[in-house]
Amino acid sequence: MWVDYDGEHILTSSPTASYKSRALRQRPNIAVSVVDPADPWRRISISGRVTNFRDDEGLIFINLLSQRYVGAAYPRPGPREIFVITPDRVRAFVGRR
């Protein structure tokens, strides 16, 4: 799952009316883990709730993420939405346990 951070919220995206979208509307609790590609023992775990659903107008958001993650425009057209996640808990892990 590709993610972004706006300084307050975690942002991610999915096709409109996808299973993920329907599930998050029914139960907005979500957890996201991000692993440092240079050190898999260094990671952050965030849990929170989806507090807003926004249309990805013109696919601007998914194209931004696609450029960042794979260096190219997003290849699949179609309506998408952005999930705005408000973190409740953030845990950082540095090194082996």
N, C-alpha and C positions, 0 to 999 in steps of 0.2 A: 504494500500500500504506500503510495507516495504521499508525503505530508509536507506542510509548510507551517511556519509560525509567524504570526503578525505582531508579536510582542506581548500579546495577552492570550490569544487563542491558538489552538492547533487547527489547521485547515486541511481537509482532504476532500476527495471528489469521487463520484460514482455516476453511472448513467441514471437518468431520471427513471423512476418506477422500477429500479433494480431490486433484487431481493434484499441487498444491504440497506437500501433506502427504506423499504417497508419495515424491515426489522428494527432499524434505528428509530423510526417513528413510534413503534410499539413499545420499545424498550431502549431509551436513549443513553443508557450507560455504556461506556466504551473504555477500552484500555489500548494504549499505543506504546510500543517499545521501539527505541531507536538505538541501533548498534553502530559503534564507531568502526568504519571499514578497515581502519589501520590497526585496531586493537579490539577484537571481539569480546574481551573481558570488560571493556569500557562501554557502558550503555546507560540509557535513561529510560525509566518506565513512568508513564503518565496515565492516570485514570481520571475520568471525568464524565461529563454528560454532553450530548449534542444539544446545544441551546438555540441553534438557528439552522435553517435550511435556506440556501440561496441558489437561484438559477446561475449557471455559469454562462453568462451572456457572451455570445460570440466565441465560446470555448477559450476565453482568455486565460482563465486560471489553469485548466488542464494543459494548455500549450506551454505556459510558464513552467509547470512542473516537468513536462516532457523534455523541454529544452535543458532543464537542470539535471534530470536523471539520465537521459539518453542522448542529449545533444541534437534532437530533431523535433519537428512538430508532431503533435499527437496524431497517429494514423487513422483513428476510428472516429468518423463524424457521428453526430447525433446529439440530442439534448442531454446535458449533464447538470448535476447540482453539486453545490459545495456544502459540506457539513462543517459547521463551526462548533468546535469542541472547547468547552470551558473546563480547564483542569481543576480537579479537587485535590489531587495528591500527586506529587512528583518525587520520584526516588532516583538517585544517581548511584551507579555501581562503578567503582574504579578498582580494577585488579581482581585477582582470583579470591574466591571466598574460602 
